[in-house]
Amino acid sequence: MAEFYSIKVTDVYKETKDTSVVVFDIPEHLRDKFKFIQGQHLTLKKDINGEDVRRSYSLCSSPIDNEWKVAIKQIPGGVFSTYANTELKAGDVLEIMEPSGSFYVDIDASIPKNYIGFAAGSGITPMLSIIKTHLELEPNSTFKLFYLNRTAKSIIFKEEIEQLKNKFFQRFHTFHFLTKEQRDIEFLNGRFTHEKLQILTNTFIDIADTNDCFICGPQDMIFLIRDELQAAGLDAAKIHYELFFSGSTDEDNKHITEVLEHKAEGTAVTIIDGGKEFQFIMEDDYDNLLDGALAAGADLPFACKGGVCSTCKCKVVEGSVEMKINYALDEKEVAQNLVLSCQAVPTSEKVVVDFDV
């Protein structure tokens, strides 16, 4: 069962013209449940104009801050982001799930490490939590951040980043890239490209001495950086990313079409959630387990429905499914029969999935 808690908003303030930071008051009796790891996110739920709207937002605060804050950038046409930036105020109550997500590596204060990070726009939110935590708790580690924005005024957490640079001036270095403003250093103008990444890996980044890389932003940027870093010699296992869903690509659409051709009709589905079973027959109107289950009356955890956030993750214990899109689970998780229920198309007459994972 999807476990949401009613949490009061203590503050809402503008970080940039189109981005609001929302601060939550987690009651003492829930603080153990809401303990989080740097890089994790919260799933927020609100009834907006009669619609159950859920979205996942990364925590921009560090676990050592003892604060729960998210930054929400207003997206044109975005129902929740518009509400958060125009209506949400201190004293309001939102329904929130416990923190989740795997966009992190463990802290180890005994070993000096060198980290690099790439972010675009609001992709800085989990990155800020990651940077602060590693620099504070690993006193001999370093971090280089390559941050892409449109203009200097649109840089989210610009002042906080500057404060971190001053505090950790020998261990934290930031490179700002702008797409809508021209500066004297041509290299810092425009988006990340193959040529720029080659310069970075040859001049600014010591690949052999890099322990981990974090990337957060749109899909095309992430995959470009990932591929260039791997080509430069960085082990794929050291590259961690979290992307923003920006619509299906042509390649995605081709794969989706192929998966739907394998869809079984009238699959008998058993959902295990909270130790209880819920059974239903897949209707023709729905192609994935999550939508089929919700239509049948199940109460399951979900957020983006785009194959990105992993909130709807479950394990296939009987039968078979194919995923239309998967940007959230790694190869190890897939090998363990974990799937995203929002993308899982049943391909057998019977399917049993367990959400207690």
C-alpha positions in Angstrom: 0.0 0.0 0.0 1.3 3.5 -0.9 2.2 5.1 2.4 1.8 8.8 2.4 2.0 11.1 5.4 0.4 14.5 5.9 3.3 17.0 6.3 3.1 20.7 7.0 5.0 23.2 4.8 7.0 25.6 7.0 8.4 27.9 4.3 8.2 28.5 0.5 10.7 31.0 -1.0 11.9 31.9 -4.4 15.4 30.7 -5.3 15.2 32.0 -8.8 12.4 33.7 -10.8 10.9 30.3 -11.8 12.1 28.0 -8.9 10.7 27.8 -5.4 12.3 26.0 -2.4 9.8 24.2 -0.2 10.7 23.4 3.4 8.9 20.7 5.3 8.2 20.3 9.0 8.8 16.6 9.7 7.3 15.7 13.1 9.6 14.1 15.6 7.7 10.8 15.6 8.3 10.5 11.8 11.9 11.6 11.6 13.2 8.0 11.7 11.0 7.1 8.8 12.1 10.2 6.9 15.8 9.8 7.4 17.4 10.1 4.0 20.7 9.6 2.1 22.2 12.3 0.0 20.8 12.3 -3.6 17.4 10.8 -2.6 14.0 12.3 -3.4 10.5 12.8 -1.9 7.3 11.9 -3.7 4.7 14.6 -3.1 0.9 14.2 -3.6 -1.8 16.9 -3.9 -5.3 17.0 -5.1 -5.3 19.8 -7.7 -8.6 20.7 -9.3 -9.9 17.2 -8.5 -6.9 15.4 -9.9 -4.6 13.2 -7.8 -1.2 14.7 -8.8 2.1 13.1 -7.7 5.6 14.2 -8.5 9.1 13.3 -7.2 11.5 16.0 -6.3 15.1 15.5 -5.1 16.1 16.7 -1.6 18.5 19.6 -1.9 19.4 19.6 1.8 22.0 17.3 3.2 21.2 14.6 5.8 23.5 16.4 8.1 21.4 19.6 7.9 18.5 17.9 9.7 16.3 19.7 7.2 13.9 18.5 4.5 13.9 20.8 1.5 13.1 20.4 -2.2 13.5 22.9 -5.1 10.7 22.9 -7.6 11.2 24.6 -11.0 8.1 25.7 -12.8 7.6 23.8 -16.0 5.3 25.3 -18.7 2.1 23.3 -18.4 3.3 21.4 -15.4 0.4 21.0 -13.0 2.3 20.4 -9.8 5.2 22.7 -10.5 2.9 25.6 -11.4 0.9 25.0 -8.2 4.1 24.9 -6.1 5.4 28.1 -7.6 2.1 30.1 -7.6 -0.1 28.8 -4.8 1.7 26.7 -2.3 2.5 28.6 0.9 3.7 28.1 4.5 1.1 26.4 6.6 -0.3 24.2 3.7 -0.2 20.5 4.0 1.1 18.0 1.4 1.0 14.2 1.3 4.5 12.9 1.2 6.1 9.4 0.9 9.3 8.4 2.8 12.5 9.3 1.0 13.7 6.9 -1.7 16.1 6.6 -4.6 19.5 5.2 -5.3 21.4 8.2 -6.8 24.3 8.1 -4.3 27.4 6.2 -3.2 28.2 5.4 0.4 30.2 7.8 2.5 33.7 6.6 3.6 35.7 9.1 5.6 38.7 6.9 5.8 39.5 7.1 2.1 40.2 10.3 0.1 38.1 10.4 -3.1 37.9 12.6 -6.1 34.3 13.2 -7.4 33.0 15.0 -10.5 29.5 16.1 -11.2 27.6 17.4 -14.2 24.2 19.2 -13.7 21.8 21.2 -15.8 19.3 23.6 -14.4 17.3 22.0 -11.6 19.5 18.9 -11.8 21.6 20.7 -9.2 19.1 19.7 -6.5 20.3 16.2 -5.7 23.9 17.3 -6.6 23.9 20.0 -3.9 22.9 17.4 -1.3 25.6 15.0 -2.6 28.3 17.7 -2.7 27.7 19.0 0.8 27.5 15.6 2.3 30.7 14.2 0.8 32.7 17.4 1.5 31.5 17.6 5.1 31.9 13.9 6.0 34.9 13.0 3.9 37.5 15.6 4.9 40.1 14.6 2.3 37.8 14.2 -0.7 37.5 16.7 -3.6 34.6 17.6 -5.9 34.5 19.3 -9.3 31.1 20.5 -10.5 30.3 21.3 -14.2 27.0 23.2 -14.1 25.0 24.2 -17.2 22.3 27.0 -17.1 20.8 29.5 -19.5 21.9 32.7 -17.7 23.7 33.7 -14.6 20.4 34.8 -13.0 18.9 31.4 -13.7 21.6 29.5 -11.7 19.7 27.7 -8.9 21.6 27.8 -5.5 24.2 30.2 -6.9 24.9 31.8 -3.5 25.0 28.4 -1.7 27.4 27.1 -4.2 29.6 30.1 -3.7 29.5 29.6 0.0 30.6 26.0 -0.4 33.5 27.1 -2.6 34.6 29.5 0.1 34.3 26.9 2.8 36.0 24.2 0.9 38.1 26.4 -1.4 40.9 23.8 -1.8 38.6 20.8 -2.3 35.6 22.1 -4.3 35.7 23.7 -7.8 32.8 24.9 -9.9 32.7 25.6 -13.7 29.6 27.4 -14.9 28.5 27.0 -18.5 25.8 29.4 -19.9 23.8 28.9 -23.1 22.1 32.4 -23.4 24.9 34.7 -22.2 28.3 35.3 -23.8 31.4 35.6 -21.7 35.0 36.2 -22.4 36.0 32.5 -22.0 34.5 30.9 -25.1 34.8 27.4 -23.7 32.2 28.2 -21.0 29.6 29.4 -23.5 27.0 26.9 -24.8 26.0 23.3 -24.0 28.2 20.3 -23.4 29.4 18.9 -26.7 31.7 16.1 -27.8 34.5 18.6 -28.3 34.0 20.3 -24.9 34.0 17.0 -23.1 37.2 15.9 -24.8 38.8 19.1 -23.5 37.4 18.5 -20.0 38.7 14.9 -19.9 42.1 15.9 -21.3 42.6 19.1 -19.2 40.2 19.4 -16.2 39.4 15.9 -15.2 41.9 13.2 -14.2 40.0 10.1 -15.3 42.5 7.7 -13.7 42.1 9.5 -10.4 38.3 9.9 -10.5 36.4 7.7 -8.0 32.8 8.5 -9.0 30.8 10.7 -11.3 27.3 12.0 -10.8 25.2 13.4 -13.7 21.7 14.9 -13.4 19.8 16.6 -16.2 18.0 15.8 -19.5 18.4 12.5 -21.2 20.5 13.6 -24.2 23.0 15.4 -22.0 23.4 12.5 -19.6 24.0 9.9 -22.3 26.4 12.2 -24.1 28.5 12.7 -21.0 28.2 9.1 -20.0 29.5 7.9 -23.3 32.3 10.4 -23.5 33.5 9.6 -20.0 33.5 5.9 -20.8 35.4 6.5 -24.0 37.9 8.4 -22.0 38.4 5.4 -19.8 36.1 5.9 -16.8 34.6 2.7 -15.6 30.8 2.5 -16.3 30.3 1.4 -12.7 31.6 4.8 -11.5 29.1 6.8 -13.5 25.8 7.4 -11.7 23.0 9.4 -13.2 19.5 10.6 -12.6 17.6 12.0 -15.6 14.6 14.3 -16.2 11.9 12.7 -18.4 11.7 14.8 -21.5 9.5 12.6 -23.7 10.2 9.4 -25.6 12.8 9.3 -28.4 12.3 7.7 -31.7 14.3 4.7 -30.5 12.1 4.5 -27.4 9.0 4.6 -29.5 10.3 1.8 -31.7 11.1 -0.4 -28.6 7.6 0.4 -27.1 5.9 -0.8 -30.3 7.9 -4.0 -30.3 7.1 -4.6 -26.6 3.4 -4.0 -27.1 3.4 -6.6 -29.9 4.2 -9.2 -27.2 1.5 -8.1 -24.8 -0.7 -11.0 -23.5 -4.5 -10.6 -23.5 -6.5 -10.9 -20.3 -3.6 -11.6 -18.0 -4.5 -12.7 -14.5 -2.4 -10.5 -12.2 -1.7 -10.9 -8.5 -0.2 -7.9 -6.6 1.5 -8.5 -3.3 1.8 -5.3 -1.3 2.1 -4.9 2.4 1.9 -8.7 2.8 -1.6 -8.8 1.2 -2.7 -10.0 -2.2 -4.8 -8.1 -4.7 -6.0 -9.9 -7.9 -7.4 -8.6 -11.1 -7.6 -9.3 -14.8 -5.8 -6.9 -17.2 -8.3 -5.0 -19.3 -7.6 -4.2 -22.9 -7.6 -0.4 -22.2 -4.4 -0.7 -20.2 -1.0 -1.9 -21.3 1.0 -1.8 -18.1 0.6 -3.4 -14.7 0.4 -0.1 -12.7 -2.4 1.4 -14.8 -4.3 -1.9 -14.8 -4.0 -2.3 -11.1 -5.0 1.3 -10.3 -8.1 0.9 -12.6 -9.0 -2.2 -10.7 -8.9 -0.4 -7.4 -5.4 -1.1 -6.1 -3.5 1.5 -4.0 0.1 1.4 -5.2 3.1 3.7 -5.0 3.9 5.7 -8.2 5.0 9.2 -9.2 6.4 10.0 -12.7 4.9 7.1 -14.7 7.7 7.8 -17.1 10.1 5.0 -16.2 12.4 7.5 -14.4 11.8 7.7 -10.7 11.5 4.0 -9.6 8.8 4.8 -7.1 6.6 2.0 -8.6 9.4 -0.7 -8.5 8.3 -4.2 -7.9 9.6 -7.8 -8.3 8.2 -10.4 -10.8 7.9 -13.6 -8.9 5.8 -15.5 -11.4 5.1 -15.1 -15.1 6.8 -12.6 -17.5 6.7 -9.0 -18.4 8.6 -6.6 -20.7 9.4 -3.0 -19.9 8.6 -0.3 -22.4 11.1 2.1 -21.0 13.6 1.8 -18.1 15.8 4.7 -17.0 15.7 3.9 -13.3 16.8 0.3 -12.8 20.4 -0.9 -13.4 21.4 -4.2 -14.9 21.9 -5.8 -11.5 18.3 -4.9 -10.4 16.9 -6.1 -13.7 18.7 -9.4 -13.3 17.0 -9.7 -9.9 13.6 -9.6 -11.7 12.9 -6.1 -10.6 10.7 -4.0 -12.9 9.0 -0.7 -13.1 5.3 -1.5 -12.9 4.4 1.7 -14.9 6.4 0.3 -17.8 5.8 -3.5 -17.3 3.7 -5.0 -20.1 2.5 -8.6 -19.2 3.5 -11.2 -21.7 2.2 -14.3 -20.0 -1.3 -15.6 -19.0 -0.5 -15.1 -15.3 1.8 -12.6 -13.5 2.6 -12.2 -9.8 4.5 -9.2 -8.7 5.7 -8.2 -5.2 5.9 -4.5 -4.2 7.4 -5.5 -0.8 11.0 -5.1 -2.1 
